[in-house]
Amino acid sequence: MHIRPAKVSDARQINALIGTFAEQDKMLFRSLADIYEHLQTFLVAQEDDQVVGCCALEVVWSDLAEIKSLAVAQGHQSKGIGTAFVTAALEKARELGIGKVFALTMEPGFFKRLGFVEVPRESLPMKVWRDCARCPKQQSCDEVAVLRSPA
Ligand SMILES: CC(C)(COP(=O)(O)OP(=O)(O)OC[C@H]1O[C@@H](n2cnc3c(N)ncnc32)[C@H](O)[C@@H]1OP(=O)(O)O)[C@@H](O)C(=O)NCCC(=O)NCCS
């Protein structure tokens, strides 16, 4: 298994992987068009010829980036891939000179193990909530905001 920047040829597998968890209400669906548009934000984990994990880092504002669409295929979980993605995203944020990285997640415990702390969702800038407009759970959001410095 190795983690590398996504290529256009990975987009359909990324879309399918995210779709599997979106159907289980564990994360937000990303359309193929959205994935192509944001392809350069994605890392993937590849094993043999298969994409077995993905993770995106998106710059939100001058000092803030978001870890999005973190997913590891069922049969490949608990092998350190999720941790490796978060470590790589933090490293990328550091290189970009970003001071804070956050995630909106239903798995806050996973992020807390990696040094993130829970913060009030309202403490994040309004721009963060642009995805809410296309989320079916708008009025009953169950995601938790977690934040840490990449240093
Ligand atoms: C959450 C997820 C990305 C973790 O990926 P992973 O490759 O299994 O993560 P790692 O192998 O690096 O770490 C797994 C460890 O985190 C722990 N962990 C996972 N979810 C956890 C949680 N919610 N709370 C506490 N610990 C958690 C596991 O118990 C495991 O611990 P261990 O190493 O002591 O056995 C993966 O389970 C996943 O894709 N889930 C479905 C999509 C999803 O919920 N994404 C959430 C991010 S927005």
The ligand as an SDF file (V2000), in Angstrom:
LIG
                    3D

 48 50  0  0  0  0  0  0  0  0999 V2000
  -12.3290    6.5770   10.3950 C   0  0  0  0  0  0  0  0  0  0  0  0
  -11.4310    5.8810    9.3670 C   0  0  0  0  0  0  0  0  0  0  0  0
  -10.9770    6.8660    8.2910 C   0  0  0  0  0  0  0  0  0  0  0  0
  -10.1890    5.3230   10.1010 C   0  0  0  0  0  0  0  0  0  0  0  0
   -9.3190    4.7360    9.1240 O   0  0  0  0  0  0  0  0  0  0  0  0
   -8.3340    3.5260    9.5050 P   0  0  0  0  0  0  0  0  0  0  0  0
   -7.4370    3.2770    8.3580 O   0  0  0  0  0  0  0  0  0  0  0  0
   -9.1270    2.4000   10.0250 O   0  0  0  0  0  0  0  0  0  0  0  0
   -7.5240    4.2030   10.6960 O   0  0  0  0  0  0  0  0  0  0  0  0
   -6.1820    3.6780   11.3820 P   0  0  0  0  0  0  0  0  0  0  0  0
   -5.9310    2.2570   11.0420 O   0  0  0  0  0  0  0  0  0  0  0  0
   -5.1040    4.6560   11.1180 O   0  0  0  0  0  0  0  0  0  0  0  0
   -6.5520    3.8420   12.9040 O   0  0  0  0  0  0  0  0  0  0  0  0
   -7.5070    2.9990   13.3960 C   0  0  0  0  0  0  0  0  0  0  0  0
   -7.5110    3.2110   14.8920 C   0  0  0  0  0  0  0  0  0  0  0  0
   -8.3790    4.2960   15.1800 O   0  0  0  0  0  0  0  0  0  0  0  0
   -9.3800    3.8280   16.0440 C   0  0  0  0  0  0  0  0  0  0  0  0
  -10.6140    4.4910   15.7330 N   0  0  0  0  0  0  0  0  0  0  0  0
  -11.2920    4.4820   14.5620 C   0  0  0  0  0  0  0  0  0  0  0  0
  -12.4300    5.1850   14.6940 N   0  0  0  0  0  0  0  0  0  0  0  0
  -12.4280    5.6440   15.9660 C   0  0  0  0  0  0  0  0  0  0  0  0
  -13.3110    6.4320   16.7180 C   0  0  0  0  0  0  0  0  0  0  0  0
  -14.4380    6.9140   16.1940 N   0  0  0  0  0  0  0  0  0  0  0  0
  -12.9920    6.7220   17.9920 N   0  0  0  0  0  0  0  0  0  0  0  0
  -11.8670    6.2600   18.5540 C   0  0  0  0  0  0  0  0  0  0  0  0
  -10.9760    5.5050   17.8870 N   0  0  0  0  0  0  0  0  0  0  0  0
  -11.2660    5.2110   16.6250 C   0  0  0  0  0  0  0  0  0  0  0  0
   -9.4700    2.3370   15.7920 C   0  0  0  0  0  0  0  0  0  0  0  0
   -9.9830    1.6860   16.9250 O   0  0  0  0  0  0  0  0  0  0  0  0
   -8.0290    1.9740   15.5730 C   0  0  0  0  0  0  0  0  0  0  0  0
   -7.3380    1.8350   16.7770 O   0  0  0  0  0  0  0  0  0  0  0  0
   -6.1500    0.7660   16.9300 P   0  0  0  0  0  0  0  0  0  0  0  0
   -5.1090    1.1520   15.8990 O   0  0  0  0  0  0  0  0  0  0  0  0
   -5.6860    0.9470   18.3360 O   0  0  0  0  0  0  0  0  0  0  0  0
   -6.7640   -0.5300   16.6330 O   0  0  0  0  0  0  0  0  0  0  0  0
  -12.1600    4.6650    8.7340 C   0  0  0  0  0  0  0  0  0  0  0  0
  -12.6910    3.8850    9.7670 O   0  0  0  0  0  0  0  0  0  0  0  0
  -13.2570    5.0320    7.7440 C   0  0  0  0  0  0  0  0  0  0  0  0
  -13.0090    5.2160    6.5530 O   0  0  0  0  0  0  0  0  0  0  0  0
  -14.5080    5.0840    8.2290 N   0  0  0  0  0  0  0  0  0  0  0  0
  -15.6530    5.3350    7.3490 C   0  0  0  0  0  0  0  0  0  0  0  0
  -15.6730    6.7490    6.8220 C   0  0  0  0  0  0  0  0  0  0  0  0
  -15.6600    7.7150    7.9580 C   0  0  0  0  0  0  0  0  0  0  0  0
  -16.3490    7.5710    8.9730 O   0  0  0  0  0  0  0  0  0  0  0  0
  -14.8390    8.7410    7.8450 N   0  0  0  0  0  0  0  0  0  0  0  0
  -14.6970    9.6730    8.9660 C   0  0  0  0  0  0  0  0  0  0  0  0
  -13.8040   10.7410    8.7300 C   0  0  0  0  0  0  0  0  0  0  0  0
  -14.7020   12.1780    8.2290 S   0  0  0  0  0  0  0  0  0  0  0  0
  1  2  1  0
  2  3  1  0
  2  4  1  0
  2 36  1  0
  4  5  1  0
  5  6  1  0
  6  7  2  0
  6  8  1  0
  6  9  1  0
  9 10  1  0
 10 11  2  0
 10 12  1  0
 10 13  1  0
 13 14  1  0
 14 15  1  0
 15 16  1  0
 15 30  1  0
 16 17  1  0
 17 18  1  0
 17 28  1  0
 18 19  1  0
 18 27  1  0
 19 20  2  0
 20 21  1  0
 21 22  1  0
 21 27  2  0
 22 23  1  0
 22 24  2  0
 24 25  1  0
 25 26  2  0
 26 27  1  0
 28 29  1  0
 28 30  1  0
 30 31  1  0
 31 32  1  0
 32 33  2  0
 32 34  1  0
 32 35  1  0
 36 37  1  0
 36 38  1  0
 38 39  2  0
 38 40  1  0
 40 41  1  0
 41 42  1  0
 42 43  1  0
 43 44  2  0
 43 45  1  0
 45 46  1  0
 46 47  1  0
 47 48  1  0
M  END
$$$$
